[in-house]
Amino acid sequence: MKKILFLLFLIISSATFAQSKTDCSVLKKCRLKSLIAEDTSTIIIDNEQYTQLYDDGNFIKSKINWIADCEAEITISEITIDGFPLDIGEKLKLKVDTIKDNIADFTITMQGELYASKFKISSLK
């Protein structure tokens, strides 16, 4: 009986692990449109380049360094937004929490604060 319970535990654990693994390869070259009402930006990720474009013409350009499959460090290299709270050279951490139906949920760490974000993923053409 113990062997059966142990085998059942292993099967359930394996199935749960397989379902929880998020494949973030789609994010290495893509366009992301924010689904947060206050954020009208679009992000373009093209290999190591990360560009965040705003409807008013402003932008943030950064280098993106993938430190794990679903985690990246973003280093700001150019900003056109007056009064932006980060300076050139500052780093943000991005963690992809889930991807489902071309919707990605992110956690972004900026100046020690955590922010949740949600984006629609589309491929670059």
C-alpha positions as CSV (number, residue, x, y, z in Angstrom):
1,M,0.0,0.0,0.0
2,K,2.8,2.4,0.9
3,K,4.4,1.7,-2.6
4,I,1.2,2.6,-4.3
5,L,0.7,5.8,-2.3
6,F,4.4,6.8,-3.0
7,L,3.9,6.1,-6.8
8,L,0.7,8.1,-6.8
9,F,2.5,11.0,-5.1
10,L,5.3,10.9,-7.6
11,I,2.9,10.9,-10.6
12,I,0.9,13.9,-9.1
13,S,4.1,15.8,-8.3
14,S,5.5,15.2,-11.8
15,A,2.3,16.4,-13.4
16,T,2.1,19.5,-11.3
17,F,5.8,20.4,-12.1
18,A,5.2,19.9,-15.8
19,Q,2.2,22.1,-15.8
20,S,3.8,24.9,-13.7
21,K,6.9,25.2,-16.1
22,T,6.5,28.4,-18.2
23,D,8.2,28.5,-21.6
24,C,9.5,32.1,-22.0
25,S,11.3,31.6,-25.3
26,V,8.6,33.5,-27.1
27,L,9.7,36.6,-25.2
28,K,13.2,36.7,-26.7
29,K,11.9,38.4,-29.8
30,C,8.4,39.9,-29.5
31,R,6.1,42.8,-29.1
32,L,4.2,43.3,-25.9
33,K,1.2,45.6,-25.5
34,S,0.3,46.5,-21.9
35,L,-3.1,45.4,-20.7
36,I,-3.0,47.7,-17.7
37,A,-5.4,50.6,-18.3
38,E,-3.0,53.4,-17.0
39,D,-0.2,52.1,-19.2
40,T,-0.5,52.7,-22.9
41,S,3.0,51.5,-23.7
42,T,4.2,48.9,-26.2
43,I,7.5,47.0,-25.5
44,I,9.6,45.6,-28.3
45,I,12.2,42.9,-27.3
46,D,14.6,42.0,-30.0
47,N,17.4,39.8,-28.6
48,E,19.3,42.0,-26.2
49,Q,17.4,45.3,-27.1
50,Y,14.4,46.3,-25.0
51,T,12.4,49.4,-26.2
52,Q,9.3,50.7,-24.4
53,L,7.3,53.1,-26.6
54,Y,4.6,55.4,-25.4
55,D,1.6,56.9,-27.3
56,D,3.0,60.4,-26.8
57,G,6.2,59.6,-28.6
58,N,8.4,59.1,-25.6
59,F,10.5,56.0,-25.1
60,I,12.9,54.1,-22.9
61,K,15.6,52.1,-24.4
62,S,17.4,49.4,-22.5
63,K,19.6,46.3,-22.7
64,I,18.0,43.1,-21.6
65,N,20.0,40.3,-20.1
66,W,18.2,37.0,-19.6
67,I,19.6,35.6,-16.4
68,A,17.2,32.6,-16.5
69,D,14.6,31.4,-18.9
70,C,11.9,33.6,-17.4
71,E,13.9,36.2,-15.5
72,A,15.8,39.2,-16.9
73,E,17.8,42.2,-15.8
74,I,17.0,45.4,-17.7
75,T,19.6,48.2,-17.8
76,I,18.3,51.6,-18.9
77,S,20.4,53.2,-21.7
78,E,18.2,56.0,-23.0
79,I,15.2,57.9,-21.7
80,T,13.1,60.7,-23.3
81,I,10.5,61.0,-20.4
82,D,10.9,64.2,-18.3
83,G,11.0,63.4,-14.6
84,F,11.3,59.6,-15.1
85,P,12.2,58.1,-11.6
86,L,15.1,56.0,-12.9
87,D,18.5,57.2,-14.4
88,I,20.5,55.8,-17.2
89,G,22.4,52.8,-16.0
90,E,19.8,51.8,-13.4
91,K,18.6,48.2,-13.4
92,L,15.2,46.6,-13.1
93,K,14.4,43.0,-12.6
94,L,11.7,41.3,-14.6
95,K,10.2,37.9,-13.7
96,V,7.6,36.2,-15.9
97,D,5.0,34.6,-13.6
98,T,2.8,33.0,-16.2
99,I,2.1,32.9,-19.9
100,K,-1.3,31.7,-21.1
101,D,-3.1,32.3,-24.3
102,N,-0.5,34.9,-25.4
103,I,-1.0,36.9,-22.2
104,A,2.1,37.3,-19.9
105,D,2.0,38.2,-16.3
106,F,5.1,39.9,-15.0
107,T,6.5,41.0,-11.7
108,I,8.9,43.9,-12.1
109,T,11.3,45.0,-9.3
110,M,12.2,48.7,-9.6
111,Q,14.1,50.5,-6.8
112,G,13.2,47.8,-4.3
113,E,9.4,47.9,-5.1
114,L,7.4,45.2,-6.8
115,Y,5.0,46.0,-9.5
116,A,2.6,43.6,-11.3
117,S,2.1,43.9,-15.0
118,K,0.1,42.1,-17.8
119,F,0.9,42.1,-21.5
120,K,-0.5,40.7,-24.7
121,I,2.3,39.0,-26.7
122,S,2.7,39.2,-30.4
123,S,5.6,38.1,-32.6
124,L,7.9,40.6,-34.3
125,K,7.6,40.6,-38.1
